Amino acid sequence: SGDACTALVRRFERPVYNLVGRLVQDPALAEDLTQDAFLKMFRGLGQYDASLRFSSWLFRIAHNTAIDYLRQRRLLIATPRVDEDGETIDPLASLPDLRGDSPEQAATRRQVGAVLDRAIDTLRPEYRAVVVLRHHEDLDYEEIAEVMDLPLGTVKTYLHRARKELAALLREAGVGPETRSSGRP
C-alpha cells in the first residue's frame, strides 16, 4: 500500500542517503541515487528474500546503485582533488589543528566528529561503506558482508584498514587516539 511505502521511505531515507552520500560525495547526486535505490527496491520487492534483514537488502541495493554509478564514471578510485592552479588539495588541510590546550582549542576538540567525518570522506569508497554501515548503521560484520556482497574476512580486513587510515588521518590533524575512543571492537 502507499502508506507502507511512505513509511519505508521515511524510516530508511536518511540512512540510505548517508551511505550513498558517503560513497559519491555529492549531495545532489546522492539525492538522485537515493531515489533510484528506492525505485529499485520497490520494483524488486517481489524478489525480496525474507531470510535477509530488510535493511540489509535495501542497503545492498543502495550500495550497488552508488558503486555502479562510480564505476560508470570511473570514479571508484579516489582521485586527488586539485585547485584552480592545479595544485593537489590536501584533504587534511581543511581540518582544524586540534593540538594545544587553550580553552579555544579545547572547544575545538568538540569538533572531533566533524574532523572524523571529513577524514572518512578521504577513504576509498569500500572503506567508507564499511565504516558507515558499521558505525552509523550499527550493522554487524555478517550484515555488512551481505550488503556489500563480500566474504566476511574481507569486511573485517576493510574495517581494520579503514580504522588504521582514520587513526593516521586523525593523528595528522592533531586528534590523537587518546582524544576519544568509541569502545567499539
C-alpha positions in Angstrom: 0.0 0.0 0.0 1.0 3.6 -0.4 1.1 4.1 3.4 3.5 1.2 3.8 5.7 2.6 1.0 5.8 6.0 2.6 6.6 4.5 6.0 9.5 2.5 4.4 10.9 5.6 2.7 10.6 7.7 5.9 12.3 5.0 8.0 15.2 4.4 5.7 15.7 7.6 3.6 18.3 9.1 5.9 20.5 6.0 6.4 20.4 5.2 2.7 21.2 8.8 1.8 24.1 8.8 4.3 25.6 5.6 2.8 25.2 6.8 -0.8 26.3 10.3 0.0 29.5 9.0 1.6 30.2 7.0 -1.5 29.6 9.6 -4.2 30.5 12.7 -2.1 28.0 15.0 -3.9 24.7 15.9 -2.1 22.6 16.5 -5.1 23.8 13.3 -6.8 23.3 11.4 -3.6 19.7 12.5 -3.5 19.1 11.3 -7.1 20.9 8.0 -6.4 18.9 7.5 -3.2 15.7 7.9 -5.2 17.0 5.4 -7.7 17.8 3.0 -4.9 14.2 3.3 -3.5 12.7 2.8 -7.0 14.8 -0.3 -7.5 13.8 -1.5 -4.0 10.0 -1.1 -4.8 10.4 -2.7 -8.3 12.3 -5.6 -6.7 10.0 -6.2 -3.7 8.8 -9.4 -5.5 12.4 -10.7 -5.3 13.0 -9.8 -1.7 14.4 -12.8 0.1 12.8 -12.8 3.5 15.8 -14.6 5.0 17.7 -11.3 4.7 17.0 -8.4 7.1 15.1 -5.9 5.1 17.5 -3.1 6.0 20.5 -5.3 4.8 18.7 -5.9 1.5 17.9 -2.2 1.0 21.5 -1.1 1.9 22.8 -3.7 -0.7 20.6 -2.0 -3.4 21.8 1.4 -2.3 25.4 0.4 -2.2 25.2 -1.2 -5.6 23.4 1.8 -7.1 26.2 4.1 -5.8 29.1 1.8 -6.9 27.5 1.2 -10.3 27.4 5.0 -10.8 31.0 5.4 -9.7 32.1 2.5 -12.0 30.3 4.1 -15.0 32.1 7.4 -14.3 35.4 5.6 -13.5 35.3 7.4 -10.1 35.9 4.3 -8.0 39.5 5.1 -7.3 39.5 8.2 -5.1 41.4 10.8 -7.3 43.3 13.6 -5.5 41.3 16.8 -5.8 43.1 19.8 -7.4 42.6 23.5 -7.0 42.4 26.1 -9.8 46.2 26.3 -10.0 46.4 22.5 -10.5 47.8 22.0 -7.0 46.7 18.9 -5.2 44.4 19.7 -2.4 45.5 18.1 0.8 42.3 16.6 2.3 43.6 17.3 5.7 44.3 21.0 5.1 40.7 21.9 5.8 40.8 20.0 9.1 41.2 22.2 12.2 44.5 21.7 14.0 43.4 20.4 17.4 46.8 20.4 19.1 47.3 22.5 22.2 45.2 23.0 25.3 44.0 26.6 25.3 40.2 26.9 26.0 39.6 27.8 22.4 41.4 24.6 21.3 39.6 22.6 23.9 36.3 23.8 22.5 37.6 22.9 19.0 38.2 19.4 20.3 34.4 19.0 20.5 34.5 19.2 16.7 36.2 15.8 16.5 33.1 14.4 15.0 33.3 16.8 12.1 37.0 16.1 11.7 36.2 12.4 11.7 33.5 12.9 9.1 36.0 14.7 6.8 38.6 12.0 7.3 36.1 9.3 6.4 35.4 11.2 3.2 39.1 10.7 2.1 38.9 6.9 2.4 38.5 4.6 -0.6 34.7 4.0 -1.3 34.7 0.4 0.0 36.3 1.5 3.3 33.8 4.4 3.6 31.0 2.0 3.1 32.1 -0.5 5.8 32.7 2.4 8.3 29.3 3.9 7.6 27.5 0.6 7.8 29.3 -0.5 11.0 29.4 2.7 12.9 26.5 4.8 11.6 24.0 2.0 10.9 25.3 -0.5 13.6 25.3 -3.4 11.2 27.3 -6.5 12.3 30.0 -7.9 10.2 27.8 -10.6 8.6 25.2 -8.0 7.6 27.9 -5.8 6.1 29.2 -8.8 4.1 25.6 -9.4 2.9 25.1 -5.7 1.9 28.4 -5.4 0.1 28.4 -9.0 -1.3 31.9 -9.7 0.2 33.4 -12.5 2.2 33.3 -11.9 6.0 37.1 -11.9 6.1 37.3 -9.1 3.5 34.8 -7.0 5.5 37.0 -7.4 8.6 40.1 -6.5 6.7 38.5 -3.4 5.1 37.3 -2.3 8.5 40.7 -2.8 10.1 42.4 -0.9 7.3 39.9 1.9 7.4 40.3 2.3 11.1 44.1 2.4 10.7 43.9 5.0 8.0 41.4 7.1 10.1 43.7 6.9 13.1 46.6 8.1 11.0 44.5 10.9 9.5 43.2 12.0 12.9 46.8 12.0 14.3 47.9 14.2 11.4 45.0 16.5 12.2 46.2 16.6 15.8 43.4 14.5 17.1 45.2 11.6 18.8 43.6 8.3 19.6 43.6 9.4 23.2 41.1 12.1 22.4 38.1 9.8 22.1 37.7 6.1 21.9 34.4 4.7 20.9 34.8 1.5 22.8 33.6 -0.4 19.8 35.5 -3.6 18.8 
